[in-house]
């Protein structure tokens, strides 16, 4: 399940970072798994913490359908 959670968080990161600047690529990423997911649905929400000239930092929270924190993802994007 960890790979699916990572993929969901990475997709949220890619969507938000490329919305901010088309052509952004991942420079550094990390994920912390906080709890086992319960239920059938996961939600990922990305928040831009820094949108600089050449990089951006995005936090992604992954929650299960009960609203419990499942994973915390942090990504740094490099703007091409």
mmJSON file of the N, C-alpha and C atoms, coordinates in Angstrom:
{"data_MODEL":{"atom_site":{
"group_PDB":["ATOM","ATOM","ATOM","ATOM","ATOM","ATOM","ATOM","ATOM","ATOM","ATOM","ATOM","ATOM","ATOM","ATOM","ATOM","ATOM","ATOM","ATOM","ATOM","ATOM","ATOM","ATOM","ATOM","ATOM","ATOM","ATOM","ATOM","ATOM","ATOM","ATOM","ATOM","ATOM","ATOM","ATOM","ATOM","ATOM","ATOM","ATOM","ATOM","ATOM","ATOM","ATOM","ATOM","ATOM","ATOM","ATOM","ATOM","ATOM","ATOM","ATOM","ATOM","ATOM","ATOM","ATOM","ATOM","ATOM","ATOM","ATOM","ATOM","ATOM","ATOM","ATOM","ATOM","ATOM","ATOM","ATOM","ATOM","ATOM","ATOM","ATOM","ATOM","ATOM","ATOM","ATOM","ATOM","ATOM","ATOM","ATOM","ATOM","ATOM","ATOM","ATOM","ATOM","ATOM","ATOM","ATOM","ATOM","ATOM","ATOM","ATOM","ATOM","ATOM","ATOM","ATOM","ATOM","ATOM","ATOM","ATOM","ATOM","ATOM","ATOM","ATOM","ATOM","ATOM","ATOM","ATOM","ATOM","ATOM","ATOM","ATOM","ATOM","ATOM","ATOM","ATOM","ATOM","ATOM","ATOM","ATOM","ATOM","ATOM","ATOM","ATOM","ATOM","ATOM","ATOM","ATOM","ATOM","ATOM","ATOM","ATOM","ATOM","ATOM","ATOM","ATOM","ATOM","ATOM","ATOM","ATOM","ATOM","ATOM","ATOM","ATOM","ATOM","ATOM","ATOM","ATOM","ATOM","ATOM","ATOM","ATOM","ATOM","ATOM","ATOM","ATOM","ATOM","ATOM","ATOM","ATOM","ATOM","ATOM","ATOM","ATOM","ATOM","ATOM","ATOM","ATOM","ATOM","ATOM","ATOM","ATOM","ATOM","ATOM","ATOM","ATOM","ATOM","ATOM","ATOM","ATOM","ATOM","ATOM","ATOM","ATOM","ATOM","ATOM","ATOM","ATOM","ATOM","ATOM","ATOM","ATOM","ATOM","ATOM","ATOM","ATOM","ATOM","ATOM","ATOM","ATOM","ATOM","ATOM","ATOM","ATOM","ATOM","ATOM","ATOM","ATOM","ATOM","ATOM","ATOM","ATOM","ATOM","ATOM","ATOM","ATOM","ATOM","ATOM","ATOM","ATOM","ATOM","ATOM","ATOM","ATOM","ATOM","ATOM","ATOM","ATOM","ATOM","ATOM","ATOM","ATOM","ATOM","ATOM","ATOM","ATOM","ATOM","ATOM","ATOM","ATOM","ATOM","ATOM"],
"id":[1,2,3,4,5,6,7,8,9,10,11,12,13,14,15,16,17,18,19,20,21,22,23,24,25,26,27,28,29,30,31,32,33,34,35,36,37,38,39,40,41,42,43,44,45,46,47,48,49,50,51,52,53,54,55,56,57,58,59,60,61,62,63,64,65,66,67,68,69,70,71,72,73,74,75,76,77,78,79,80,81,82,83,84,85,86,87,88,89,90,91,92,93,94,95,96,97,98,99,100,101,102,103,104,105,106,107,108,109,110,111,112,113,114,115,116,117,118,119,120,121,122,123,124,125,126,127,128,129,130,131,132,133,134,135,136,137,138,139,140,141,142,143,144,145,146,147,148,149,150,151,152,153,154,155,156,157,158,159,160,161,162,163,164,165,166,167,168,169,170,171,172,173,174,175,176,177,178,179,180,181,182,183,184,185,186,187,188,189,190,191,192,193,194,195,196,197,198,199,200,201,202,203,204,205,206,207,208,209,210,211,212,213,214,215,216,217,218,219,220,221,222,223,224,225,226,227,228,229,230,231,232,233,234,235,236,237,238,239,240],
"type_symbol":["N","C","C","N","C","C","N","C","C","N","C","C","N","C","C","N","C","C","N","C","C","N","C","C","N","C","C","N","C","C","N","C","C","N","C","C","N","C","C","N","C","C","N","C","C","N","C","C","N","C","C","N","C","C","N","C","C","N","C","C","N","C","C","N","C","C","N","C","C","N","C","C","N","C","C","N","C","C","N","C","C","N","C","C","N","C","C","N","C","C","N","C","C","N","C","C","N","C","C","N","C","C","N","C","C","N","C","C","N","C","C","N","C","C","N","C","C","N","C","C","N","C","C","N","C","C","N","C","C","N","C","C","N","C","C","N","C","C","N","C","C","N","C","C","N","C","C","N","C","C","N","C","C","N","C","C","N","C","C","N","C","C","N","C","C","N","C","C","N","C","C","N","C","C","N","C","C","N","C","C","N","C","C","N","C","C","N","C","C","N","C","C","N","C","C","N","C","C","N","C","C","N","C","C","N","C","C","N","C","C","N","C","C","N","C","C","N","C","C","N","C","C","N","C","C","N","C","C","N","C","C","N","C","C","N","C","C","N","C","C"],
"label_atom_id":["N","CA","C","N","CA","C","N","CA","C","N","CA","C","N","CA","C","N","CA","C","N","CA","C","N","CA","C","N","CA","C","N","CA","C","N","CA","C","N","CA","C","N","CA","C","N","CA","C","N","CA","C","N","CA","C","N","CA","C","N","CA","C","N","CA","C","N","CA","C","N","CA","C","N","CA","C","N","CA","C","N","CA","C","N","CA","C","N","CA","C","N","CA","C","N","CA","C","N","CA","C","N","CA","C","N","CA","C","N","CA","C","N","CA","C","N","CA","C","N","CA","C","N","CA","C","N","CA","C","N","CA","C","N","CA","C","N","CA","C","N","CA","C","N","CA","C","N","CA","C","N","CA","C","N","CA","C","N","CA","C","N","CA","C","N","CA","C","N","CA","C","N","CA","C","N","CA","C","N","CA","C","N","CA","C","N","CA","C","N","CA","C","N","CA","C","N","CA","C","N","CA","C","N","CA","C","N","CA","C","N","CA","C","N","CA","C","N","CA","C","N","CA","C","N","CA","C","N","CA","C","N","CA","C","N","CA","C","N","CA","C","N","CA","C","N","CA","C","N","CA","C","N","CA","C","N","CA","C","N","CA","C","N","CA","C","N","CA","C","N","CA","C","N","CA","C","N","CA","C"],
"label_alt_id":[null,null,null,null,null,null,null,null,null,null,null,null,null,null,null,null,null,null,null,null,null,null,null,null,null,null,null,null,null,null,null,null,null,null,null,null,null,null,null,null,null,null,null,null,null,null,null,null,null,null,null,null,null,null,null,null,null,null,null,null,null,null,null,null,null,null,null,null,null,null,null,null,null,null,null,null,null,null,null,null,null,null,null,null,null,null,null,null,null,null,null,null,null,null,null,null,null,null,null,null,null,null,null,null,null,null,null,null,null,null,null,null,null,null,null,null,null,null,null,null,null,null,null,null,null,null,null,null,null,null,null,null,null,null,null,null,null,null,null,null,null,null,null,null,null,null,null,null,null,null,null,null,null,null,null,null,null,null,null,null,null,null,null,null,null,null,null,null,null,null,null,null,null,null,null,null,null,null,null,null,null,null,null,null,null,null,null,null,null,null,null,null,null,null,null,null,null,null,null,null,null,null,null,null,null,null,null,null,null,null,null,null,null,null,null,null,null,null,null,null,null,null,null,null,null,null,null,null,null,null,null,null,null,null,null,null,null,null,null,null],
"label_comp_id":["UNK","UNK","UNK","UNK","UNK","UNK","UNK","UNK","UNK","UNK","UNK","UNK","UNK","UNK","UNK","UNK","UNK","UNK","UNK","UNK","UNK","UNK","UNK","UNK","UNK","UNK","UNK","UNK","UNK","UNK","UNK","UNK","UNK","UNK","UNK","UNK","UNK","UNK","UNK","UNK","UNK","UNK","UNK","UNK","UNK","UNK","UNK","UNK","UNK","UNK","UNK","UNK","UNK","UNK","UNK","UNK","UNK","UNK","UNK","UNK","UNK","UNK","UNK","UNK","UNK","UNK","UNK","UNK","UNK","UNK","UNK","UNK","UNK","UNK","UNK","UNK","UNK","UNK","UNK","UNK","UNK","UNK","UNK","UNK","UNK","UNK","UNK","UNK","UNK","UNK","UNK","UNK","UNK","UNK","UNK","UNK","UNK","UNK","UNK","UNK","UNK","UNK","UNK","UNK","UNK","UNK","UNK","UNK","UNK","UNK","UNK","UNK","UNK","UNK","UNK","UNK","UNK","UNK","UNK","UNK","UNK","UNK","UNK","UNK","UNK","UNK","UNK","UNK","UNK","UNK","UNK","UNK","UNK","UNK","UNK","UNK","UNK","UNK","UNK","UNK","UNK","UNK","UNK","UNK","UNK","UNK","UNK","UNK","UNK","UNK","UNK","UNK","UNK","UNK","UNK","UNK","UNK","UNK","UNK","UNK","UNK","UNK","UNK","UNK","UNK","UNK","UNK","UNK","UNK","UNK","UNK","UNK","UNK","UNK","UNK","UNK","UNK","UNK","UNK","UNK","UNK","UNK","UNK","UNK","UNK","UNK","UNK","UNK","UNK","UNK","UNK","UNK","UNK","UNK","UNK","UNK","UNK","UNK","UNK","UNK","UNK","UNK","UNK","UNK","UNK","UNK","UNK","UNK","UNK","UNK","UNK","UNK","UNK","UNK","UNK","UNK","UNK","UNK","UNK","UNK","UNK","UNK","UNK","UNK","UNK","UNK","UNK","UNK","UNK","UNK","UNK","UNK","UNK","UNK","UNK","UNK","UNK","UNK","UNK","UNK"],
"label_asym_id":["A","A","A","A","A","A","A","A","A","A","A","A","A","A","A","A","A","A","A","A","A","A","A","A","A","A","A","A","A","A","A","A","A","A","A","A","A","A","A","A","A","A","A","A","A","A","A","A","A","A","A","A","A","A","A","A","A","A","A","A","A","A","A","A","A","A","A","A","A","A","A","A","A","A","A","A","A","A","A","A","A","A","A","A","A","A","A","A","A","A","A","A","A","A","A","A","A","A","A","A","A","A","A","A","A","A","A","A","A","A","A","A","A","A","A","A","A","A","A","A","A","A","A","A","A","A","A","A","A","A","A","A","A","A","A","A","A","A","A","A","A","A","A","A","A","A","A","A","A","A","A","A","A","A","A","A","A","A","A","A","A","A","A","A","A","A","A","A","A","A","A","A","A","A","A","A","A","A","A","A","A","A","A","A","A","A","A","A","A","A","A","A","A","A","A","A","A","A","A","A","A","A","A","A","A","A","A","A","A","A","A","A","A","A","A","A","A","A","A","A","A","A","A","A","A","A","A","A","A","A","A","A","A","A","A","A","A","A","A","A"],
"label_entity_id":["1","1","1","1","1","1","1","1","1","1","1","1","1","1","1","1","1","1","1","1","1","1","1","1","1","1","1","1","1","1","1","1","1","1","1","1","1","1","1","1","1","1","1","1","1","1","1","1","1","1","1","1","1","1","1","1","1","1","1","1","1","1","1","1","1","1","1","1","1","1","1","1","1","1","1","1","1","1","1","1","1","1","1","1","1","1","1","1","1","1","1","1","1","1","1","1","1","1","1","1","1","1","1","1","1","1","1","1","1","1","1","1","1","1","1","1","1","1","1","1","1","1","1","1","1","1","1","1","1","1","1","1","1","1","1","1","1","1","1","1","1","1","1","1","1","1","1","1","1","1","1","1","1","1","1","1","1","1","1","1","1","1","1","1","1","1","1","1","1","1","1","1","1","1","1","1","1","1","1","1","1","1","1","1","1","1","1","1","1","1","1","1","1","1","1","1","1","1","1","1","1","1","1","1","1","1","1","1","1","1","1","1","1","1","1","1","1","1","1","1","1","1","1","1","1","1","1","1","1","1","1","1","1","1","1","1","1","1","1","1"],
"label_seq_id":[1,1,1,2,2,2,3,3,3,4,4,4,5,5,5,6,6,6,7,7,7,8,8,8,9,9,9,10,10,10,11,11,11,12,12,12,13,13,13,14,14,14,15,15,15,16,16,16,17,17,17,18,18,18,19,19,19,20,20,20,21,21,21,22,22,22,23,23,23,24,24,24,25,25,25,26,26,26,27,27,27,28,28,28,29,29,29,30,30,30,31,31,31,32,32,32,33,33,33,34,34,34,35,35,35,36,36,36,37,37,37,38,38,38,39,39,39,40,40,40,41,41,41,42,42,42,43,43,43,44,44,44,45,45,45,46,46,46,47,47,47,48,48,48,49,49,49,50,50,50,51,51,51,52,52,52,53,53,53,54,54,54,55,55,55,56,56,56,57,57,57,58,58,58,59,59,59,60,60,60,61,61,61,62,62,62,63,63,63,64,64,64,65,65,65,66,66,66,67,67,67,68,68,68,69,69,69,70,70,70,71,71,71,72,72,72,73,73,73,74,74,74,75,75,75,76,76,76,77,77,77,78,78,78,79,79,79,80,80,80],
"pdbx_PDB_ins_code":[null,null,null,null,null,null,null,null,null,null,null,null,null,null,null,null,null,null,null,null,null,null,null,null,null,null,null,null,null,null,null,null,null,null,null,null,null,null,null,null,null,null,null,null,null,null,null,null,null,null,null,null,null,null,null,null,null,null,null,null,null,null,null,null,null,null,null,null,null,null,null,null,null,null,null,null,null,null,null,null,null,null,null,null,null,null,null,null,null,null,null,null,null,null,null,null,null,null,null,null,null,null,null,null,null,null,null,null,null,null,null,null,null,null,null,null,null,null,null,null,null,null,null,null,null,null,null,null,null,null,null,null,null,null,null,null,null,null,null,null,null,null,null,null,null,null,null,null,null,null,null,null,null,null,null,null,null,null,null,null,null,null,null,null,null,null,null,null,null,null,null,null,null,null,null,null,null,null,null,null,null,null,null,null,null,null,null,null,null,null,null,null,null,null,null,null,null,null,null,null,null,null,null,null,null,null,null,null,null,null,null,null,null,null,null,null,null,null,null,null,null,null,null,null,null,null,null,null,null,null,null,null,null,null,null,null,null,null,null,null],
"Cartn_x":[0.82,0.0,0.866,2.091,2.955,3.258,3.42,3.69,2.518,1.302,0.104,-0.055,0.229,0.139,1.181,2.4,3.451,3.053,2.515,2.113,1.037,0.059,-0.998,-0.406,0.471,1.089,1.961,2.708,3.572,2.743,1.593,0.724,0.175,-0.21,-0.68,0.435,1.657,2.824,3.042,3.026,3.263,2.183,0.937,-0.171,-0.038,0.22,0.327,1.59,2.72,3.961,3.91,3.288,3.182,2.072,1.119,0.126,0.81,1.741,2.471,3.424,4.08,5.042,5.157,4.61,4.663,6.115,6.473,7.84,8.635,7.955,8.64,8.903,10.107,10.479,10.859,10.723,11.066,12.573,12.993,14.407,14.723,13.805,13.978,12.595,12.386,11.102,11.334,10.408,10.433,9.001,8.787,7.462,7.607,6.707,6.606,5.236,5.224,3.972,3.588,2.385,1.971,1.032,0.211,-0.768,-1.219,-1.808,-2.382,-3.679,-3.856,-5.077,-6.231,-7.384,-8.601,-9.659,-10.491,-11.547,-11.121,-11.914,-11.726,-11.209,-11.087,-10.738,-9.633,-8.677,-7.625,-7.728,-7.371,-7.388,-6.018,-5.5,-4.226,-4.476,-3.954,-4.109,-2.738,-2.391,-1.094,-1.194,-0.172,-0.078,1.314,1.358,2.647,3.165,4.346,4.961,5.935,6.518,7.419,7.335,7.162,7.144,8.173,9.417,10.515,10.747,11.825,12.151,12.491,13.25,13.671,13.208,12.69,12.209,10.884,10.21,9.007,9.056,8.449,8.355,6.881,6.494,5.09,4.948,4.006,3.634,2.353,2.298,1.091,0.682,-0.566,-1.124,-2.017,-1.84,-2.697,-3.551,-4.863,-5.81,-6.696,-7.193,-8.147,-9.556,-10.553,-11.921,-12.479,-11.862,-12.279,-11.571,-10.684,-9.971,-8.698,-8.271,-7.038,-5.82,-4.765,-3.509,-2.842,-2.558,-1.933,-0.472,-0.185,1.192,1.4,2.65,3.068,4.203,4.021,4.96,5.466,6.76,7.341,8.173,7.916,8.659,9.198,10.399,10.989,11.018,10.439,10.412,11.387,12.028,12.929,12.237,12.174,11.489,12.442,12.118,12.956,12.734],
"Cartn_y":[-1.2,0.0,1.268,1.164,2.338,2.935,2.071,2.565,3.336,2.869,3.562,4.912,4.957,6.213,7.204,6.721,7.589,8.127,7.267,7.688,8.757,8.599,9.596,10.935,10.91,12.144,12.791,11.977,12.487,13.122,12.524,13.097,14.452,14.566,15.855,16.9,16.495,17.384,17.835,16.898,17.22,18.142,17.885,18.71,20.145,20.32,21.673,22.382,21.693,22.357,22.774,21.969,22.339,23.349,23.459,24.529,25.871,25.864,27.09,27.502,26.512,26.784,25.536,25.581,24.439,24.095,22.853,22.41,22.251,22.143,21.917,20.427,20.088,18.691,18.529,17.308,17.029,17.095,17.858,17.968,17.119,17.105,16.324,16.028,14.794,14.425,13.521,13.588,12.671,12.425,11.268,10.926,10.233,10.552,9.873,9.227,7.933,7.2,7.262,7.736,8.006,6.956,6.341,5.366,4.482,3.361,2.458,3.063,3.014,3.545,2.589,3.15,2.363,2.873,1.973,2.365,2.217,2.797,2.627,3.858,4.991,6.232,6.983,7.477,8.348,9.698,10.748,12.097,12.73,13.374,14.087,15.564,16.409,17.857,18.513,19.244,19.91,21.377,21.877,23.278,23.789,24.903,25.499,26.301,25.932,26.632,27.704,27.518,28.525,28.421,29.554,29.603,30.643,30.201,31.106,31.222,31.899,32.12,30.822,29.946,28.711,27.43,27.541,26.347,26.621,25.537,25.614,24.468,24.688,23.656,23.407,22.137,21.76,20.662,20.853,19.829,19.16,17.847,17.098,16.258,16.4,15.57,14.522,13.273,12.189,11.747,11.717,11.33,10.201,9.385,8.347,8.921,8.094,8.617,9.06,8.646,9.106,10.403,10.909,12.147,11.977,10.742,10.483,10.731,11.28,11.499,10.161,9.904,8.654,8.878,9.986,10.264,11.763,12.171,13.556,13.538,14.25,14.269,15.693,15.863,17.18,17.06,17.95,17.926,19.3,19.308,20.528,20.381,21.34,21.323,22.333,21.968,22.866,23.309,24.615,25.175,25.23,24.504,24.487,25.733],
"Cartn_z":[0.0,0.0,0.0,0.528,0.596,-0.768,-1.778,-3.124,-3.698,-3.422,-3.903,-3.207,-1.913,-1.167,-1.684,-1.915,-2.453,-3.825,-4.683,-6.027,-5.967,-5.073,-4.911,-4.474,-3.481,-2.99,-4.066,-4.792,-5.861,-6.975,-7.294,-8.325,-7.877,-6.599,-6.077,-6.147,-5.796,-5.89,-7.336,-8.269,-9.681,-10.229,-9.864,-10.346,-9.853,-8.558,-8.006,-8.497,-8.507,-8.928,-10.395,-11.242,-12.659,-12.904,-11.978,-12.056,-11.765,-10.813,-10.472,-11.586,-12.206,-13.279,-14.148,-15.343,-16.251,-16.547,-16.366,-16.598,-15.312,-14.17,-12.899,-12.727,-12.287,-12.042,-10.574,-10.068,-8.672,-8.484,-7.5,-7.16,-5.926,-4.967,-3.749,-3.184,-2.726,-2.136,-0.935,0.012,1.151,1.597,2.213,2.708,4.054,4.959,6.248,6.324,6.559,6.723,8.196,8.474,9.843,10.416,9.577,10.061,8.913,9.274,8.28,7.744,6.44,5.826,6.083,6.431,6.634,5.666,5.174,4.254,2.808,1.917,0.476,-0.248,0.434,-0.261,0.476,-0.302,0.217,-0.476,0.236,-0.313,-0.095,-1.132,-1.031,-1.297,-0.418,-0.576,-0.49,-1.546,-1.596,-1.232,-0.545,-0.161,-0.516,-1.221,-1.58,-0.39,0.099,1.227,0.761,-0.428,-1.004,-2.514,-3.163,-4.619,-5.049,-5.135,-5.473,-6.97,-7.326,-8.731,-9.451,-8.803,-9.478,-8.796,-7.576,-6.87,-6.18,-5.837,-5.015,-4.009,-2.849,-1.819,-1.565,-1.666,-1.542,-0.503,0.418,1.385,0.903,1.018,0.66,1.858,2.282,3.346,2.71,3.113,2.647,3.827,3.616,4.667,4.163,5.104,4.72,4.78,4.493,4.399,5.743,6.849,8.174,8.566,7.7,7.969,8.772,8.977,9.726,8.841,9.441,8.723,8.44,7.158,6.726,6.351,5.675,5.256,5.101,5.28,5.075,4.06,2.95,1.831,1.682,1.469,1.195,-0.073,-1.02,-2.272,-2.634,-3.179,-3.727,-5.235,-5.916,-7.369,-7.952,-9.052,-9.773,-11.049,-11.27,-12.434,-13.618,-14.675,-15.878,-16.706],
"occupancy":[1.0,1.0,1.0,1.0,1.0,1.0,1.0,1.0,1.0,1.0,1.0,1.0,1.0,1.0,1.0,1.0,1.0,1.0,1.0,1.0,1.0,1.0,1.0,1.0,1.0,1.0,1.0,1.0,1.0,1.0,1.0,1.0,1.0,1.0,1.0,1.0,1.0,1.0,1.0,1.0,1.0,1.0,1.0,1.0,1.0,1.0,1.0,1.0,1.0,1.0,1.0,1.0,1.0,1.0,1.0,1.0,1.0,1.0,1.0,1.0,1.0,1.0,1.0,1.0,1.0,1.0,1.0,1.0,1.0,1.0,1.0,1.0,1.0,1.0,1.0,1.0,1.0,1.0,1.0,1.0,1.0,1.0,1.0,1.0,1.0,1.0,1.0,1.0,1.0,1.0,1.0,1.0,1.0,1.0,1.0,1.0,1.0,1.0,1.0,1.0,1.0,1.0,1.0,1.0,1.0,1.0,1.0,1.0,1.0,1.0,1.0,1.0,1.0,1.0,1.0,1.0,1.0,1.0,1.0,1.0,1.0,1.0,1.0,1.0,1.0,1.0,1.0,1.0,1.0,1.0,1.0,1.0,1.0,1.0,1.0,1.0,1.0,1.0,1.0,1.0,1.0,1.0,1.0,1.0,1.0,1.0,1.0,1.0,1.0,1.0,1.0,1.0,1.0,1.0,1.0,1.0,1.0,1.0,1.0,1.0,1.0,1.0,1.0,1.0,1.0,1.0,1.0,1.0,1.0,1.0,1.0,1.0,1.0,1.0,1.0,1.0,1.0,1.0,1.0,1.0,1.0,1.0,1.0,1.0,1.0,1.0,1.0,1.0,1.0,1.0,1.0,1.0,1.0,1.0,1.0,1.0,1.0,1.0,1.0,1.0,1.0,1.0,1.0,1.0,1.0,1.0,1.0,1.0,1.0,1.0,1.0,1.0,1.0,1.0,1.0,1.0,1.0,1.0,1.0,1.0,1.0,1.0,1.0,1.0,1.0,1.0,1.0,1.0,1.0,1.0,1.0,1.0,1.0,1.0,1.0,1.0,1.0,1.0,1.0,1.0],
"B_iso_or_equiv":[0.0,0.0,0.0,0.0,0.0,0.0,0.0,0.0,0.0,0.0,0.0,0.0,0.0,0.0,0.0,0.0,0.0,0.0,0.0,0.0,0.0,0.0,0.0,0.0,0.0,0.0,0.0,0.0,0.0,0.0,0.0,0.0,0.0,0.0,0.0,0.0,0.0,0.0,0.0,0.0,0.0,0.0,0.0,0.0,0.0,0.0,0.0,0.0,0.0,0.0,0.0,0.0,0.0,0.0,0.0,0.0,0.0,0.0,0.0,0.0,0.0,0.0,0.0,0.0,0.0,0.0,0.0,0.0,0.0,0.0,0.0,0.0,0.0,0.0,0.0,0.0,0.0,0.0,0.0,0.0,0.0,0.0,0.0,0.0,0.0,0.0,0.0,0.0,0.0,0.0,0.0,0.0,0.0,0.0,0.0,0.0,0.0,0.0,0.0,0.0,0.0,0.0,0.0,0.0,0.0,0.0,0.0,0.0,0.0,0.0,0.0,0.0,0.0,0.0,0.0,0.0,0.0,0.0,0.0,0.0,0.0,0.0,0.0,0.0,0.0,0.0,0.0,0.0,0.0,0.0,0.0,0.0,0.0,0.0,0.0,0.0,0.0,0.0,0.0,0.0,0.0,0.0,0.0,0.0,0.0,0.0,0.0,0.0,0.0,0.0,0.0,0.0,0.0,0.0,0.0,0.0,0.0,0.0,0.0,0.0,0.0,0.0,0.0,0.0,0.0,0.0,0.0,0.0,0.0,0.0,0.0,0.0,0.0,0.0,0.0,0.0,0.0,0.0,0.0,0.0,0.0,0.0,0.0,0.0,0.0,0.0,0.0,0.0,0.0,0.0,0.0,0.0,0.0,0.0,0.0,0.0,0.0,0.0,0.0,0.0,0.0,0.0,0.0,0.0,0.0,0.0,0.0,0.0,0.0,0.0,0.0,0.0,0.0,0.0,0.0,0.0,0.0,0.0,0.0,0.0,0.0,0.0,0.0,0.0,0.0,0.0,0.0,0.0,0.0,0.0,0.0,0.0,0.0,0.0,0.0,0.0,0.0,0.0,0.0,0.0],
"pdbx_formal_charge":[null,null,null,null,null,null,null,null,null,null,null,null,null,null,null,null,null,null,null,null,null,null,null,null,null,null,null,null,null,null,null,null,null,null,null,null,null,null,null,null,null,null,null,null,null,null,null,null,null,null,null,null,null,null,null,null,null,null,null,null,null,null,null,null,null,null,null,null,null,null,null,null,null,null,null,null,null,null,null,null,null,null,null,null,null,null,null,null,null,null,null,null,null,null,null,null,null,null,null,null,null,null,null,null,null,null,null,null,null,null,null,null,null,null,null,null,null,null,null,null,null,null,null,null,null,null,null,null,null,null,null,null,null,null,null,null,null,null,null,null,null,null,null,null,null,null,null,null,null,null,null,null,null,null,null,null,null,null,null,null,null,null,null,null,null,null,null,null,null,null,null,null,null,null,null,null,null,null,null,null,null,null,null,null,null,null,null,null,null,null,null,null,null,null,null,null,null,null,null,null,null,null,null,null,null,null,null,null,null,null,null,null,null,null,null,null,null,null,null,null,null,null,null,null,null,null,null,null,null,null,null,null,null,null,null,null,null,null,null,null],
"auth_seq_id":[1,1,1,2,2,2,3,3,3,4,4,4,5,5,5,6,6,6,7,7,7,8,8,8,9,9,9,10,10,10,11,11,11,12,12,12,13,13,13,14,14,14,15,15,15,16,16,16,17,17,17,18,18,18,19,19,19,20,20,20,21,21,21,22,22,22,23,23,23,24,24,24,25,25,25,26,26,26,27,27,27,28,28,28,29,29,29,30,30,30,31,31,31,32,32,32,33,33,33,34,34,34,35,35,35,36,36,36,37,37,37,38,38,38,39,39,39,40,40,40,41,41,41,42,42,42,43,43,43,44,44,44,45,45,45,46,46,46,47,47,47,48,48,48,49,49,49,50,50,50,51,51,51,52,52,52,53,53,53,54,54,54,55,55,55,56,56,56,57,57,57,58,58,58,59,59,59,60,60,60,61,61,61,62,62,62,63,63,63,64,64,64,65,65,65,66,66,66,67,67,67,68,68,68,69,69,69,70,70,70,71,71,71,72,72,72,73,73,73,74,74,74,75,75,75,76,76,76,77,77,77,78,78,78,79,79,79,80,80,80],
"auth_comp_id":["UNK","UNK","UNK","UNK","UNK","UNK","UNK","UNK","UNK","UNK","UNK","UNK","UNK","UNK","UNK","UNK","UNK","UNK","UNK","UNK","UNK","UNK","UNK","UNK","UNK","UNK","UNK","UNK","UNK","UNK","UNK","UNK","UNK","UNK","UNK","UNK","UNK","UNK","UNK","UNK","UNK","UNK","UNK","UNK","UNK","UNK","UNK","UNK","UNK","UNK","UNK","UNK","UNK","UNK","UNK","UNK","UNK","UNK","UNK","UNK","UNK","UNK","UNK","UNK","UNK","UNK","UNK","UNK","UNK","UNK","UNK","UNK","UNK","UNK","UNK","UNK","UNK","UNK","UNK","UNK","UNK","UNK","UNK","UNK","UNK","UNK","UNK","UNK","UNK","UNK","UNK","UNK","UNK","UNK","UNK","UNK","UNK","UNK","UNK","UNK","UNK","UNK","UNK","UNK","UNK","UNK","UNK","UNK","UNK","UNK","UNK","UNK","UNK","UNK","UNK","UNK","UNK","UNK","UNK","UNK","UNK","UNK","UNK","UNK","UNK","UNK","UNK","UNK","UNK","UNK","UNK","UNK","UNK","UNK","UNK","UNK","UNK","UNK","UNK","UNK","UNK","UNK","UNK","UNK","UNK","UNK","UNK","UNK","UNK","UNK","UNK","UNK","UNK","UNK","UNK","UNK","UNK","UNK","UNK","UNK","UNK","UNK","UNK","UNK","UNK","UNK","UNK","UNK","UNK","UNK","UNK","UNK","UNK","UNK","UNK","UNK","UNK","UNK","UNK","UNK","UNK","UNK","UNK","UNK","UNK","UNK","UNK","UNK","UNK","UNK","UNK","UNK","UNK","UNK","UNK","UNK","UNK","UNK","UNK","UNK","UNK","UNK","UNK","UNK","UNK","UNK","UNK","UNK","UNK","UNK","UNK","UNK","UNK","UNK","UNK","UNK","UNK","UNK","UNK","UNK","UNK","UNK","UNK","UNK","UNK","UNK","UNK","UNK","UNK","UNK","UNK","UNK","UNK","UNK","UNK","UNK","UNK","UNK","UNK","UNK"],
"auth_asym_id":["A","A","A","A","A","A","A","A","A","A","A","A","A","A","A","A","A","A","A","A","A","A","A","A","A","A","A","A","A","A","A","A","A","A","A","A","A","A","A","A","A","A","A","A","A","A","A","A","A","A","A","A","A","A","A","A","A","A","A","A","A","A","A","A","A","A","A","A","A","A","A","A","A","A","A","A","A","A","A","A","A","A","A","A","A","A","A","A","A","A","A","A","A","A","A","A","A","A","A","A","A","A","A","A","A","A","A","A","A","A","A","A","A","A","A","A","A","A","A","A","A","A","A","A","A","A","A","A","A","A","A","A","A","A","A","A","A","A","A","A","A","A","A","A","A","A","A","A","A","A","A","A","A","A","A","A","A","A","A","A","A","A","A","A","A","A","A","A","A","A","A","A","A","A","A","A","A","A","A","A","A","A","A","A","A","A","A","A","A","A","A","A","A","A","A","A","A","A","A","A","A","A","A","A","A","A","A","A","A","A","A","A","A","A","A","A","A","A","A","A","A","A","A","A","A","A","A","A","A","A","A","A","A","A","A","A","A","A","A","A"],
"auth_atom_id":["N","CA","C","N","CA","C","N","CA","C","N","CA","C","N","CA","C","N","CA","C","N","CA","C","N","CA","C","N","CA","C","N","CA","C","N","CA","C","N","CA","C","N","CA","C","N","CA","C","N","CA","C","N","CA","C","N","CA","C","N","CA","C","N","CA","C","N","CA","C","N","CA","C","N","CA","C","N","CA","C","N","CA","C","N","CA","C","N","CA","C","N","CA","C","N","CA","C","N","CA","C","N","CA","C","N","CA","C","N","CA","C","N","CA","C","N","CA","C","N","CA","C","N","CA","C","N","CA","C","N","CA","C","N","CA","C","N","CA","C","N","CA","C","N","CA","C","N","CA","C","N","CA","C","N","CA","C","N","CA","C","N","CA","C","N","CA","C","N","CA","C","N","CA","C","N","CA","C","N","CA","C","N","CA","C","N","CA","C","N","CA","C","N","CA","C","N","CA","C","N","CA","C","N","CA","C","N","CA","C","N","CA","C","N","CA","C","N","CA","C","N","CA","C","N","CA","C","N","CA","C","N","CA","C","N","CA","C","N","CA","C","N","CA","C","N","CA","C","N","CA","C","N","CA","C","N","CA","C","N","CA","C","N","CA","C","N","CA","C","N","CA","C","N","CA","C","N","CA","C"],
"pdbx_PDB_model_num":[1,1,1,1,1,1,1,1,1,1,1,1,1,1,1,1,1,1,1,1,1,1,1,1,1,1,1,1,1,1,1,1,1,1,1,1,1,1,1,1,1,1,1,1,1,1,1,1,1,1,1,1,1,1,1,1,1,1,1,1,1,1,1,1,1,1,1,1,1,1,1,1,1,1,1,1,1,1,1,1,1,1,1,1,1,1,1,1,1,1,1,1,1,1,1,1,1,1,1,1,1,1,1,1,1,1,1,1,1,1,1,1,1,1,1,1,1,1,1,1,1,1,1,1,1,1,1,1,1,1,1,1,1,1,1,1,1,1,1,1,1,1,1,1,1,1,1,1,1,1,1,1,1,1,1,1,1,1,1,1,1,1,1,1,1,1,1,1,1,1,1,1,1,1,1,1,1,1,1,1,1,1,1,1,1,1,1,1,1,1,1,1,1,1,1,1,1,1,1,1,1,1,1,1,1,1,1,1,1,1,1,1,1,1,1,1,1,1,1,1,1,1,1,1,1,1,1,1,1,1,1,1,1,1,1,1,1,1,1,1]
}}}
